[in-house]
Amino acid sequence: MHHPALGQLVLAYSPVIDRNRGVIATRLTLSPLHPDAPLSAAGVLEAIGQAWPVGGSDLWLNVT
């Protein structure tokens, strides 16, 4: 998958674990490569929407 907005980000992910040690969501952390450059929030959400599977687990976005 190639989307222009993704080329402007550093992505990291981690599972979100509940008290019973089950995975309840995925936390996706987004950090801009160049903090001073404008970033299209709509473009980022579009790219994530295309990549995330329909019916997949919950996704928590963490934008830094």
N, C-alpha and C positions, 0 to 999 in steps of 0.2 A: 504494500500500500504506500502510495506517495501523496502527500498533501502538503502544500507550501507552509502551512502553519506549523506542522510538526518539525520542519527544519529549523525553526527558531526556538526550539525548546529542548531542555534536558528533562527526560522522563525517568521517574523511579516508581516502583510499585512494591507493595507489601500486603500480606493478608491481614485482615482484621479478625482477631480471634476472640470468641466469647469465653465466659467463665468455664464452660464445659469443654474447652479446647477445640471447638468447631469453628470452621471458617464461615463468617457471616457476611463478609464483603471484601472487596479489594480497594485499598487506598492507593490512588494514583496521584503522585506529587509532580507538579509542573513548575519548572523554573525557567525563566527566559535566559537564553544564551547571552543576550545583550540587554540588560535591564533598562537602558535608555531608549531602546528602539520600541516603536508602537507594536502591539500585538493584537491581532483580531480575535476577540473572545468568541465571536460567532464562528470563525474558521476553526478554532480549536475544538469547539463543541461539535461542529460538523464532522471533523476528522475522527473524534472519539465515537460519535454515533455510528459512523461507517465501520469502525473497527470492533466495537463491543458487540458480542453476540446477543441476538434477540433471546430474551429469557435467561440471560446470564445472571450471575450473582449481582448483588448491589455494588455500585461503584461510588466511592467517596472521593471527591476531588479536593486536593490540597494545593492551592496556588500560592507560591512564595514569591 
